[in-house]
C-alpha cells in the first residue's frame, strides 16, 4: 500500500494549504515542463513516423511523420486535461452526485428504471441516489479522493490508501438495509437493496467489492445495474416502490 502524499514534502513552501489548493498550484506551476515533455514526445513520434514511412514506402514520408508526431502530442494533451478534470469533484469544482445522477438517468431511464436523488430514512444516513427498476433496487453514494489515494481490497478488507474503509462500507450497508426495511414494510413488496459507491478520483484500477460494498467509477454504475439483476420486478411493482419511496423517505436538501 502506498504511503504519504505526493503533494506534501518536508520543505514544501505550500505546506499548510489544503491538498486541493496544493494540487492546483503544482499543476499550474508545472505547465511549462509538461509542454516541454509534450514537445519531446511529439518529436519522438515524428521520428518514429518517418522510420515507419520509409520502412513501408509510404508516399510523402515527412508528412506521415508529421501526422504521427501531431497525434502523439494531441494524445498527451488530451491525457493531461483528462487527468486534471478527473480531480474536479475532489477539488470542489464539480458535484459528484450531479455527474452520477445524469449518467444514471441517461442510461437507465429508457429501460424502466427510476432514479430518486437525496433520500434518507429519518434518523439514518442519507444516500445520493436510489435506483429502482426491473432488475432490483440499488443505493448509490458518491465520494472523492485525492489522485494518489489507492483504493483497493486486501484480503476481505477495504482500504483507502493506508486507512481502513470499514466505516464507509458499514454506513452505506446500514443505509441500504434501513431503506429496504422501510420500503418492504410500506409497499408490501419484500425487497433487498445493494449499496454502490461511485468513486471520483483516487486510484481505482478495477471495480472492487469488499465488506458488503461495491466501489466503481461513475460511468460504470449503470452498466453494473443492468449486468446483474438482483430481483425481478414488474412495471407495477417498480411504480409502487418508486411512489412509496417518494412518499416515505425524507428528501435531503
FIRORO-257668 format. One line per 5 residues: number of its first residue (from 1); for each residue x, y, z of N, C-alpha, C. Coordinates in nm, 4 decimals. Last residue first. Layout:
BEGIN
NUM> X/Y/Z/X/Y/Z/X/Y/Z  ... $
END
This chain:
BEGIN
253> -3.1964/1.8155/0.1390/-3.1522/1.9398/0.0764/-3.2155/1.9701/-0.0540  -3.3537/1.5056/0.1018/-3.2402/1.5797/0.1575/-3.2116/1.7035/0.0729  -3.6614/1.3713/0.1933/-3.5848/1.4342/0.0862/-3.4764/1.5222/0.1479  -3.7309/1.0658/0.3481/-3.7072/1.2091/0.3638/-3.6201/1.2603/0.2495  -3.9663/0.8404/0.2266/-3.8264/0.8687/0.2519/-3.8024/1.0196/0.2512 $
248> -4.2368/0.8189/0.1583/-4.1964/0.7939/0.2969/-4.0500/0.8282/0.3270  -4.2768/0.8957/-0.1145/-4.3694/0.9374/-0.0087/-4.3083/0.9278/0.1306  -4.0811/0.7875/-0.2713/-4.1013/0.9318/-0.2794/-4.1874/0.9826/-0.1638  -4.1252/0.5174/-0.2083/-4.0005/0.5831/-0.1695/-4.0160/0.7346/-0.1692  -4.3767/0.4819/-0.3277/-4.3601/0.4637/-0.1838/-4.2339/0.5336/-0.1351 $
243> -4.3155/0.5215/-0.5950/-4.4108/0.6112/-0.5285/-4.3967/0.6031/-0.3770  -4.1391/0.3064/-0.6312/-4.0928/0.4437/-0.6544/-4.1848/0.5442/-0.5849  -4.3059/0.0887/-0.5775/-4.1888/0.1124/-0.4941/-4.1369/0.2548/-0.5097  -4.4964/0.1176/-0.7850/-4.5369/0.1189/-0.6444/-4.4189/0.1528/-0.5536  -4.3326/0.0923/-1.0138/-4.4085/0.2154/-0.9906/-4.4482/0.2281/-0.8442 $
238> -4.2424/-0.1691/-0.9786/-4.1463/-0.0589/-0.9877/-4.2159/0.0730/-0.9569  -4.4851/-0.3065/-0.9872/-4.4062/-0.3071/-0.8643/-4.3033/-0.1944/-0.8636  -4.5634/-0.2592/-1.2526/-4.6473/-0.2109/-1.1430/-4.5694/-0.2052/-1.0120  -4.3583/-0.3904/-1.3962/-4.3777/-0.2457/-1.4098/-4.4595/-0.1881/-1.2952  -4.1946/-0.6303/-1.1772/-4.2711/-0.5903/-1.2951/-4.2967/-0.4401/-1.2909 $
233> -3.8756/-0.7420/-1.0879/-3.9872/-0.6548/-1.0539/-4.0615/-0.6171/-1.1812  -3.6602/-0.9591/-0.9687/-3.7462/-0.9443/-1.0860/-3.8700/-0.8664/-1.0445  -3.3250/-0.8829/-0.8548/-3.4643/-0.9208/-0.8328/-3.5367/-0.9146/-0.9675  -3.0784/-0.8285/-0.9528/-3.0856/-0.8885/-0.8193/-3.2259/-0.9372/-0.7854  -2.8975/-0.8319/-1.2580/-3.0274/-0.8213/-1.1909/-3.0271/-0.8945/-1.0564 $
228> -2.6292/-0.7107/-1.3713/-2.6526/-0.8076/-1.2640/-2.7851/-0.7905/-1.1945  -2.6158/-0.5230/-1.5712/-2.5484/-0.6514/-1.5919/-2.5842/-0.7553/-1.4870  -2.7391/-0.2899/-1.4871/-2.8003/-0.3661/-1.5958/-2.7410/-0.5065/-1.6098  -2.5633/-0.2065/-1.2810/-2.7059/-0.2281/-1.2541/-2.7687/-0.3179/-1.3604  -2.3245/-0.1756/-1.4247/-2.3330/-0.2731/-1.3150/-2.4784/-0.3082/-1.2854 $
223> -2.3957/0.0344/-1.5944/-2.3618/-0.0956/-1.6518/-2.3704/-0.2055/-1.5461  -2.4263/0.2400/-1.4078/-2.5424/0.1937/-1.4836/-2.5171/0.0565/-1.5449  -2.1533/0.2613/-1.3193/-2.2619/0.2272/-1.2271/-2.3835/0.1717/-1.3015  -1.9500/0.3490/-1.4787/-1.9750/0.2048/-1.4763/-2.0947/0.1658/-1.3908  -1.9070/0.6161/-1.4438/-1.9529/0.5743/-1.5760/-1.9904/0.4262/-1.5802 $
218> -1.8007/0.6271/-1.1778/-1.9381/0.6702/-1.2070/-1.9920/0.6195/-1.3402  -1.6221/0.3265/-1.0836/-1.6245/0.4593/-1.1434/-1.7679/0.4977/-1.1816  -1.6954/0.1591/-0.7697/-1.6694/0.1626/-0.9128/-1.6748/0.3056/-0.9631  -1.7460/-0.0690/-0.5083/-1.6933/0.0619/-0.5479/-1.6560/0.0573/-0.6945  -1.9794/-0.2287/-0.3059/-1.9126/-0.2294/-0.4360/-1.8739/-0.0873/-0.4733 $
213> -1.9827/-0.3794/0.0168/-1.9962/-0.2591/-0.0654/-1.9196/-0.2760/-0.1962  -1.9243/-0.5863/0.1876/-2.0638/-0.5636/0.1527/-2.0887/-0.4459/0.0611  -1.6467/-0.5949/0.2014/-1.7225/-0.5585/0.3209/-1.8663/-0.5182/0.2876  -1.6010/-0.5259/-0.1442/-1.5444/-0.5662/-0.0156/-1.6349/-0.5160/0.0967  -1.5269/-0.5040/-0.4760/-1.6342/-0.5385/-0.3826/-1.5715/-0.5910/-0.2550 $
208> -1.4243/-0.2838/-0.7298/-1.3878/-0.3537/-0.6068/-1.5131/-0.3803/-0.5242  -1.3225/-0.2435/-1.0636/-1.4338/-0.2457/-0.9694/-1.3978/-0.3339/-0.8502  -0.9865/-0.1116/-1.0889/-1.0937/-0.2009/-1.1301/-1.2061/-0.1913/-1.0285  -0.8323/0.0932/-0.9957/-0.7946/0.0312/-1.1223/-0.9005/-0.0635/-1.1758  -0.8473/0.3826/-0.8578/-0.9334/0.2642/-0.8577/-0.9157/0.1971/-0.9926 $
203> -0.7117/0.6226/-0.7078/-0.6596/0.5181/-0.7955/-0.7442/0.3935/-0.7775  -0.8950/0.9392/-0.7099/-0.8270/0.8263/-0.6496/-0.7723/0.7305/-0.7550  -1.2110/1.0272/-0.8700/-1.0710/1.0456/-0.8380/-1.0115/0.9222/-0.7730  -1.4994/0.9111/-0.7355/-1.4493/1.0203/-0.8181/-1.3046/1.0473/-0.7770  -1.6933/0.6286/-0.7271/-1.5655/0.6851/-0.6834/-1.5177/0.7897/-0.7836 $
198> -1.9956/0.5346/-0.5995/-1.9328/0.5912/-0.7189/-1.8094/0.6694/-0.6758  -2.0889/0.2515/-0.4388/-2.0207/0.3781/-0.4159/-1.9517/0.4217/-0.5443  -2.3897/0.0769/-0.3583/-2.2807/0.1043/-0.4514/-2.2189/0.2395/-0.4160  -2.5832/-0.1771/-0.1979/-2.5155/-0.0465/-0.1924/-2.3995/-0.0375/-0.2904  -2.8891/-0.3268/-0.2826/-2.7440/-0.3385/-0.2901/-2.6806/-0.1991/-0.2860 $
193> -3.1694/-0.4368/-0.1036/-3.1059/-0.3252/-0.1724/-2.9545/-0.3430/-0.1668  -3.4642/-0.6357/-0.1292/-3.3292/-0.6163/-0.0774/-3.2648/-0.5066/-0.1608  -3.8148/-0.6525/-0.0475/-3.7023/-0.6142/-0.1327/-3.5716/-0.6216/-0.0548  -4.1528/-0.7385/-0.0636/-4.0243/-0.7669/0.0015/-3.9078/-0.7352/-0.0936  -4.4016/-0.5099/-0.0717/-4.3179/-0.5868/-0.1648/-4.1836/-0.6132/-0.0965 $
188> -4.5344/-0.3370/0.0888/-4.5818/-0.4747/0.0873/-4.5054/-0.5636/-0.0088  -4.4566/-0.0775/0.1284/-4.5106/-0.1135/-0.0029/-4.5737/-0.2522/-0.0053  -4.3650/-0.0585/0.3919/-4.4635/0.0389/0.3443/-4.5278/-0.0001/0.2116  -4.1826/-0.2741/0.4187/-4.2951/-0.2583/0.5101/-4.4041/-0.1687/0.4521  -3.9987/-0.2276/0.2115/-4.0708/-0.3558/0.2202/-4.1963/-0.3410/0.3059 $
183> -3.9025/0.0280/0.2769/-3.9756/0.0058/0.1516/-4.0555/-0.1235/0.1551  -3.7769/-0.0247/0.5278/-3.8873/0.0710/0.5172/-3.9694/0.0465/0.3909  -3.5796/-0.2133/0.4544/-3.6799/-0.2444/0.5570/-3.8012/-0.1535/0.5457  -3.4295/-0.0708/0.2685/-3.5000/-0.1929/0.2276/-3.6093/-0.2281/0.3264  -3.3232/0.1319/0.4293/-3.4137/0.1668/0.3198/-3.4947/0.0457/0.2750 $
178> -3.1618/-0.0272/0.5966/-3.2714/0.0519/0.6533/-3.3726/0.0906/0.5465  -2.9796/-0.1329/0.4112/-3.0661/-0.2230/0.4879/-3.1854/-0.1484/0.5467  -2.8553/0.1047/0.3239/-2.9270/0.0191/0.2285/-3.0234/-0.0732/0.3007  -2.7370/0.1947/0.5635/-2.8374/0.2774/0.4964/-2.9202/0.1949/0.3989  -2.5582/-0.0178/0.6087/-2.6656/0.0095/0.7051/-2.7771/0.0926/0.6419 $
173> -2.3905/0.0173/0.3891/-2.4635/-0.1091/0.4050/-2.5807/-0.0896/0.5005  -2.2888/0.2723/0.4473/-2.3714/0.2523/0.3283/-2.4510/0.1228/0.3358  -2.1494/0.2245/0.6899/-2.2518/0.3288/0.6822/-2.3442/0.3070/0.5632  -1.9659/0.0228/0.6209/-2.0722/-0.0047/0.7186/-2.1851/0.0965/0.7086  -1.7940/0.1588/0.4417/-1.8741/0.0450/0.3974/-1.9916/0.0207/0.4913 $
168> -1.6787/0.3528/0.6103/-1.7526/0.3937/0.4904/-1.8458/0.2818/0.4449  -1.5545/0.1886/0.7998/-1.6587/0.2828/0.8431/-1.7428/0.3295/0.7256  -1.3662/0.0407/0.6439/-1.4777/-0.0253/0.7114/-1.5898/0.0713/0.7481  -1.1367/0.1035/0.5151/-1.2599/0.1602/0.4619/-1.3837/0.1058/0.5293  -0.8292/0.1985/0.6727/-0.9368/0.1023/0.6534/-1.0606/0.1741/0.5997 $
163> -0.5637/0.3688/0.5043/-0.6729/0.3678/0.6012/-0.7746/0.2592/0.5676  -0.3774/0.4049/0.3142/-0.3366/0.3245/0.4283/-0.4470/0.3114/0.5320  -0.6016/0.4169/0.0552/-0.4638/0.4435/0.0907/-0.4224/0.3498/0.2026  -0.8553/0.2662/0.1780/-0.8375/0.3922/0.1071/-0.6980/0.4413/0.1429  -0.9566/-0.0757/0.1652/-0.8595/0.0258/0.2043/-0.8705/0.1481/0.1145 $
158> -1.1380/-0.3483/0.2967/-1.1358/-0.2366/0.2028/-1.0396/-0.1304/0.2550  -1.0684/-0.6968/0.3395/-1.0802/-0.5603/0.3899/-1.0687/-0.4590/0.2778  -1.0100/-0.9520/0.2818/-1.1526/-0.9187/0.2871/-1.1764/-0.7733/0.3260  -0.7275/-0.8903/0.1000/-0.7998/-0.9930/0.1740/-0.9474/-0.9640/0.1669  -0.7732/-0.5722/0.0107/-0.6661/-0.6607/0.0538/-0.7269/-0.7652/0.1465 $
153> -0.8870/-0.3653/-0.2419/-0.9239/-0.4680/-0.1452/-0.8014/-0.5536/-0.1168  -0.8444/-0.0084/-0.2871/-0.8269/-0.1491/-0.3213/-0.8782/-0.2386/-0.2093  -0.7271/0.2895/-0.3930/-0.8485/0.2275/-0.3405/-0.8484/0.0818/-0.3828  -0.4785/0.5200/-0.3245/-0.5084/0.3900/-0.3844/-0.6286/0.3283/-0.3141  -0.4486/0.8513/-0.3870/-0.5081/0.7575/-0.2916/-0.5450/0.6277/-0.3621 $
148> -0.3651/1.0480/-0.5551/-0.2651/0.9500/-0.5128/-0.3177/0.8524/-0.4083  -0.5804/1.2227/-0.6044/-0.5313/1.1369/-0.7128/-0.4337/1.0291/-0.6685  -0.8154/1.2067/-0.3263/-0.7035/1.2684/-0.3973/-0.6475/1.1712/-0.5003  -1.1651/1.1195/-0.3735/-1.0353/1.1091/-0.3058/-0.9279/1.1743/-0.3909  -1.5153/1.1350/-0.3178/-1.3982/1.1757/-0.3952/-1.2725/1.1655/-0.3100 $
143> -1.8273/0.9612/-0.3532/-1.7162/1.0079/-0.2708/-1.5989/1.0423/-0.3630  -2.1753/0.8929/-0.3528/-2.0592/0.9484/-0.4232/-1.9536/0.9935/-0.3236  -2.4017/0.6098/-0.3621/-2.3459/0.7285/-0.2994/-2.2230/0.7724/-0.3784  -2.6904/0.4412/-0.4330/-2.5629/0.4853/-0.4901/-2.5202/0.6128/-0.4186  -2.8781/0.1498/-0.3859/-2.8467/0.2840/-0.3376/-2.7076/0.3179/-0.3899 $
138> -3.1025/-0.0372/-0.5917/-2.9658/-0.0046/-0.5516/-2.9639/0.1324/-0.4851  -3.3140/-0.3049/-0.6775/-3.3005/-0.1727/-0.6164/-3.1566/-0.1554/-0.5684  -3.4084/-0.4777/-0.9839/-3.3890/-0.4661/-0.8402/-3.3765/-0.3222/-0.7948  -3.4657/-0.4856/-1.2536/-3.3631/-0.5763/-1.2029/-3.3379/-0.5664/-1.0542  -3.6571/-0.2868/-1.3049/-3.6925/-0.4288/-1.3254/-3.5920/-0.5256/-1.2654 $
133> -3.5802/-0.0453/-1.0399/-3.6121/-0.0883/-1.1755/-3.6399/-0.2362/-1.1843  -3.4452/0.2264/-0.8730/-3.5483/0.1221/-0.8664/-3.5859/0.0829/-1.0085  -3.2000/0.3832/-0.6892/-3.2335/0.3333/-0.8229/-3.3295/0.2161/-0.8094  -3.1275/0.6678/-0.5225/-3.1975/0.5408/-0.5044/-3.2469/0.4983/-0.6422  -2.8442/0.8623/-0.4364/-2.9373/0.8139/-0.5383/-2.9993/0.6808/-0.4952 $
128> -2.7176/0.9427/-0.1947/-2.7317/1.0365/-0.3055/-2.8373/0.9932/-0.4066  -2.8499/0.8996/0.1362/-2.7786/0.8485/0.0195/-2.8092/0.9410/-0.0981  -2.8108/0.9662/0.4917/-2.8731/0.9873/0.3614/-2.7892/0.9227/0.2525  -2.8463/0.7727/0.7914/-2.7626/0.8434/0.6950/-2.8358/0.8565/0.5610  -3.1494/0.8205/0.9909/-3.0404/0.7409/0.9343/-2.9603/0.8265/0.8344 $
123> -3.3593/0.9802/1.0659/-3.2699/0.9334/1.1707/-3.1526/0.8518/1.1216  -3.5655/0.8695/0.8038/-3.5473/0.9641/0.9147/-3.4610/0.9049/1.0260  -3.3865/0.7492/0.5308/-3.4793/0.7114/0.6362/-3.4585/0.8101/0.7497  -3.3393/0.9579/0.2432/-3.2910/0.9004/0.3694/-3.4083/0.8556/0.4539  -3.2156/1.0812/-0.0746/-3.3187/1.0222/0.0101/-3.2576/0.9638/0.1372 $
118> -3.1099/1.2064/-0.3291/-3.1074/1.2628/-0.1947/-3.2157/1.2120/-0.1036  -3.3195/1.1125/-0.6089/-3.1982/1.1709/-0.5523/-3.2189/1.2134/-0.4073  -3.4228/0.8303/-0.7845/-3.4614/0.9320/-0.6877/-3.3344/0.9823/-0.6192  -3.4932/0.6884/-1.0854/-3.3818/0.7368/-1.0043/-3.4313/0.8500/-0.9154  -3.6221/0.3943/-1.2323/-3.6498/0.5242/-1.1714/-3.5327/0.5620/-1.0816 $
113> -3.6160/0.2161/-1.5406/-3.5620/0.2419/-1.4069/-3.5984/0.3825/-1.3614  -3.6776/0.1479/-1.8019/-3.7773/0.1256/-1.6982/-3.7291/0.1488/-1.5571  -3.4948/0.2231/-1.9838/-3.5045/0.0798/-1.9551/-3.5975/0.0509/-1.8383  -3.4581/0.4910/-2.0037/-3.5345/0.4259/-2.1105/-3.5537/0.2768/-2.0879  -3.2964/0.5429/-1.7744/-3.4324/0.5954/-1.7860/-3.5177/0.5244/-1.8889 $
108> -3.0336/0.4604/-1.7827/-3.1321/0.3696/-1.7235/-3.2762/0.4134/-1.7468  -2.8723/0.6541/-1.8972/-2.8530/0.5146/-1.9371/-2.9590/0.4186/-1.8845  -2.9548/0.9010/-1.7927/-2.9319/0.8868/-1.9358/-2.9315/0.7397/-1.9779  -2.9624/0.8558/-1.5179/-3.0868/0.8852/-1.5902/-3.0705/0.8630/-1.7404  -2.6890/0.8099/-1.4642/-2.7903/0.7091/-1.4329/-2.9182/0.7330/-1.5123 $
103> -2.5663/1.0502/-1.5418/-2.5319/0.9245/-1.6090/-2.6387/0.8180/-1.5851  -2.6807/1.2283/-1.3574/-2.7023/1.2485/-1.5010/-2.6736/1.1195/-1.5785  -2.5830/1.1234/-1.1164/-2.7268/1.1277/-1.1422/-2.7586/1.1436/-1.2886  -2.3073/1.1676/-1.1453/-2.3598/1.0315/-1.1415/-2.5088/1.0285/-1.1709  -2.2981/1.4541/-1.1470/-2.2397/1.3740/-1.2546/-2.3029/1.2356/-1.2593 $
98> -2.4220/1.5168/-0.9033/-2.4757/1.5686/-1.0286/-2.4267/1.4861/-1.1469  -2.2587/1.3973/-0.7156/-2.3961/1.3482/-0.7290/-2.4615/1.3984/-0.8576  -2.0206/1.5469/-0.7403/-2.0250/1.4070/-0.7803/-2.1655/1.3560/-0.8023  -1.9862/1.8640/-0.8691/-2.0551/1.7843/-0.7681/-2.0701/1.6411/-0.8194  -1.6771/2.0453/-0.9182/-1.7990/1.9821/-0.9677/-1.8589/1.8976/-0.8563 $
93> -1.4789/2.1551/-0.7670/-1.5217/2.2289/-0.8857/-1.6494/2.1716/-0.9479  -1.3588/2.0255/-0.5578/-1.4766/2.1052/-0.5290/-1.5280/2.1850/-0.6459  -1.1579/1.8485/-0.6023/-1.1188/1.9883/-0.5866/-1.2371/2.0797/-0.5576  -1.3078/1.6166/-0.6413/-1.2227/1.6261/-0.5227/-1.1814/1.7711/-0.4951  -1.4144/1.6856/-0.8913/-1.5030/1.6656/-0.7761/-1.4236/1.6794/-0.6470 $
88> -1.1834/1.7029/-1.0545/-1.2711/1.8189/-1.0360/-1.3625/1.8049/-0.9154  -1.0049/1.5143/-1.1345/-0.9969/1.5563/-0.9941/-1.0962/1.6671/-0.9609  -1.0375/1.4869/-1.4020/-1.0834/1.3748/-1.3194/-1.0761/1.4069/-1.1705  -0.9089/1.7054/-1.5086/-1.0542/1.7133/-1.4917/-1.1080/1.6000/-1.4053  -0.6451/1.6018/-1.5140/-0.6794/1.7182/-1.4311/-0.8290/1.7242/-1.4042 $
83> -0.6678/1.3921/-1.6942/-0.6191/1.3656/-1.5589/-0.6555/1.4800/-1.4653  -0.7495/1.5322/-1.9225/-0.8377/1.4319/-1.8629/-0.7973/1.4046/-1.7180  -0.5243/1.6870/-1.9778/-0.6500/1.7529/-1.9399/-0.7463/1.6558/-1.8724  -0.3429/1.4790/-2.0357/-0.3128/1.5785/-1.9336/-0.4402/1.6456/-1.8848  -0.4643/1.3518/-2.2497/-0.4484/1.2783/-2.1241/-0.4194/1.3738/-2.0085 $
78> -0.4498/1.5558/-2.4443/-0.5795/1.5040/-2.4010/-0.5674/1.4345/-2.2655  -0.1722/1.5797/-2.4708/-0.2502/1.6938/-2.4229/-0.3859/1.6480/-2.3715  -0.1152/1.3267/-2.5764/-0.0580/1.3657/-2.4476/-0.1342/1.4831/-2.3876  -0.2531/1.3430/-2.8189/-0.2903/1.2402/-2.7215/-0.2374/1.2754/-2.5826  -0.1109/1.5482/-2.9440/-0.2528/1.5677/-2.9120/-0.2993/1.4671/-2.8070 $
73> 0.1405/1.4265/-2.9755/0.1261/1.5464/-2.8945/-0.0171/1.5704/-2.8517  0.0671/1.2148/-3.1466/0.1273/1.1866/-3.0164/0.1127/1.3065/-2.9234  -0.0264/1.3599/-3.3670/-0.1174/1.2712/-3.2948/-0.0646/1.2386/-3.1559  0.2087/1.4878/-3.4483/0.0950/1.5678/-3.4016/-0.0040/1.4831/-3.3218  0.3604/1.2615/-3.5262/0.4062/1.3490/-3.4196/0.2938/1.4327/-3.3610 $
68> 0.2035/1.1660/-3.7386/0.2244/1.0822/-3.6196/0.2677/1.1678/-3.5008  0.2282/1.3842/-3.9153/0.0960/1.3447/-3.8658/0.1095/1.2612/-3.7384  0.5014/1.3772/-3.9659/0.4417/1.4948/-3.9013/0.3058/1.4607/-3.8408  0.5262/1.1348/-4.1000/0.5912/1.1531/-3.9703/0.5323/1.2687/-3.8936  0.3802/1.1977/-4.3317/0.3358/1.0883/-4.2453/0.3973/1.1019/-4.1069 $
63> 0.5395/1.4033/-4.4331/0.4013/1.4320/-4.3941/0.3480/1.3237/-4.3003  0.7713/1.2570/-4.4874/0.7755/1.3649/-4.3883/0.6349/1.3991/-4.3386  0.6862/1.0731/-4.6875/0.7227/1.0250/-4.5538/0.7271/1.1360/-4.4487  0.5213/1.0562/-4.9390/0.5352/1.1740/-4.8520/0.5696/1.1333/-4.7086  0.4147/0.7118/-4.9373/0.4372/0.8383/-5.0078/0.4413/0.9549/-4.9084 $
58> 0.5891/0.4574/-4.7677/0.4702/0.5427/-4.7680/0.5017/0.6710/-4.8446  0.7556/0.2280/-4.7363/0.7486/0.3026/-4.8619/0.6212/0.3852/-4.8737  0.7963/0.1221/-4.4902/0.6847/0.0673/-4.5688/0.6589/0.1466/-4.6963  1.0175/0.2660/-4.4026/1.0185/0.1194/-4.3970/0.9111/0.0607/-4.4862  0.9404/0.5310/-4.4239/1.0452/0.4811/-4.5134/1.0450/0.3286/-4.5183 $
53> 0.7433/0.5250/-4.2189/0.7072/0.5650/-4.3555/0.8106/0.5155/-4.4562  0.8896/0.4541/-3.9946/0.7876/0.3619/-4.0448/0.7497/0.3946/-4.1893  1.0509/0.6834/-3.9750/1.1111/0.5495/-3.9893/1.0104/0.4515/-4.0483  0.8555/0.8833/-3.9398/0.9451/0.8849/-4.0563/1.0056/0.7471/-4.0818  0.7413/0.8046/-3.6957/0.6600/0.8100/-3.8168/0.7444/0.8091/-3.9429 $
48> 0.9593/0.8359/-3.5251/0.9021/0.7016/-3.5456/0.8188/0.6977/-3.6733  0.9858/1.1145/-3.5461/1.0946/1.0252/-3.5873/1.0416/0.8852/-3.6159  0.7389/1.1996/-3.4417/0.7799/1.2379/-3.5772/0.8878/1.1429/-3.6301  0.7535/1.1012/-3.1820/0.6521/1.0478/-3.2726/0.6848/1.0779/-3.4173  0.9551/1.2663/-3.0871/0.9774/1.1221/-3.0940/0.8788/1.0554/-3.1876 $
43> 0.8160/1.5060/-3.0976/0.9346/1.4879/-3.1812/0.9677/1.3402/-3.1958  0.6230/1.4524/-2.9041/0.5795/1.4749/-3.0420/0.6968/1.4577/-3.1383  0.7879/1.4350/-2.6787/0.7117/1.3178/-2.7216/0.6663/1.3315/-2.8668  0.8816/1.6974/-2.6694/0.9766/1.5875/-2.6873/0.9050/1.4616/-2.7348  0.6409/1.8342/-2.6252/0.7159/1.8586/-2.7470/0.8152/1.7473/-2.7766 $
38> 0.5842/1.7352/-2.3734/0.4921/1.7059/-2.4837/0.5620/1.7283/-2.6177  0.7882/1.8440/-2.2259/0.7828/1.6988/-2.2400/0.6924/1.6596/-2.3558  0.7105/2.1120/-2.2478/0.8403/2.0680/-2.2985/0.8417/1.9172/-2.3220  0.4629/2.1028/-2.1187/0.4674/2.1370/-2.2608/0.6017/2.0979/-2.3230  0.5470/2.0404/-1.8607/0.4642/1.9431/-1.9325/0.4639/1.9722/-2.0825 $
33> 0.6811/2.2729/-1.7934/0.7560/2.1489/-1.8051/0.6772/2.0434/-1.8818  0.4631/2.4528/-1.7868/0.5711/2.4702/-1.8833/0.6516/2.3431/-1.9038  0.3119/2.3496/-1.5707/0.2562/2.3520/-1.7067/0.3658/2.3651/-1.8120  0.3780/2.3488/-1.3061/0.4485/2.2540/-1.3912/0.3984/2.2529/-1.5352  0.2062/2.5350/-1.1929/0.3494/2.5605/-1.1901/0.4241/2.4728/-1.2890 $
28> -0.0428/2.4088/-1.2164/-0.0153/2.5310/-1.2931/0.1349/2.5566/-1.3032  -0.0021/2.1945/-1.0416/-0.0432/2.1692/-1.1795/-0.0133/2.2897/-1.2672  0.0565/2.3198/-0.8003/0.1595/2.2422/-0.8673/0.1242/2.2176/-1.0135  -0.1958/2.4396/-0.7498/-0.0741/2.5210/-0.7590/0.0348/2.4474/-0.8351  -0.3657/2.2165/-0.7370/-0.3855/2.3150/-0.8433/-0.2614/2.4024/-0.8613 $
23> -0.2553/2.0913/-0.5083/-0.2617/2.0210/-0.6367/-0.2745/2.1208/-0.7518  -0.2970/2.2839/-0.3105/-0.1604/2.2481/-0.3491/-0.1574/2.1782/-0.4844  -0.5750/2.2774/-0.2966/-0.5085/2.4002/-0.3398/-0.3666/2.3694/-0.3858  -0.6093/2.0127/-0.2023/-0.6695/2.0553/-0.3281/-0.6019/2.1801/-0.3835  -0.4802/2.0081/0.0454/-0.4272/1.9277/-0.0655/-0.4830/1.9701/-0.2002 $
18> -0.4542/2.3449/0.1786/-0.5284/2.2206/0.1591/-0.4663/2.1420/0.0443  -0.1453/2.4594/0.3283/-0.2606/2.4749/0.2404/-0.3316/2.3408/0.2254  0.0663/2.3643/0.4696/-0.0384/2.4315/0.5450/-0.1609/2.4591/0.4611  0.3223/2.4217/0.2356/0.2739/2.3431/0.3489/0.1755/2.4249/0.4316  0.4408/2.5374/0.0254/0.2944/2.5474/0.0298/0.2355/2.4726/0.1472 $
13> 0.7054/2.4755/0.0388/0.6669/2.6125/0.0720/0.5166/2.6316/0.0806  0.8172/2.1789/0.1821/0.7222/2.2336/0.0861/0.6824/2.3749/0.1255  0.9922/2.0145/0.3075/1.0311/2.1539/0.2881/0.9383/2.2239/0.1888  0.8719/1.7645/0.3116/0.9123/1.8231/0.4392/0.9492/1.9707/0.4264  0.5863/1.7703/0.0909/0.7226/1.7330/0.1248/0.7635/1.8085/0.2504 $
8> 0.2923/1.6753/-0.0578/0.3470/1.7356/0.0626/0.4877/1.6836/0.0864  0.1959/1.5376/-0.2753/0.1812/1.6820/-0.2774/0.2419/1.7510/-0.1555  0.1989/1.2696/-0.2517/0.2988/1.3248/-0.3430/0.2950/1.4775/-0.3427  0.1622/1.1482/0.0821/0.1068/1.2166/-0.0346/0.2183/1.2727/-0.1205  0.2176/0.8198/0.2286/0.2423/0.9615/0.2087/0.1815/1.0185/0.0826 $
3> 0.2388/0.5011/0.0673/0.2484/0.5853/0.1851/0.2681/0.7292/0.1460  0.0455/0.2287/-0.0685/0.1294/0.3472/-0.0812/0.1351/0.4255/0.0477  0.0842/-0.1202/0.0000/0.0000/0.0000/0.0000/0.0867/0.1238/0.0000 $
END
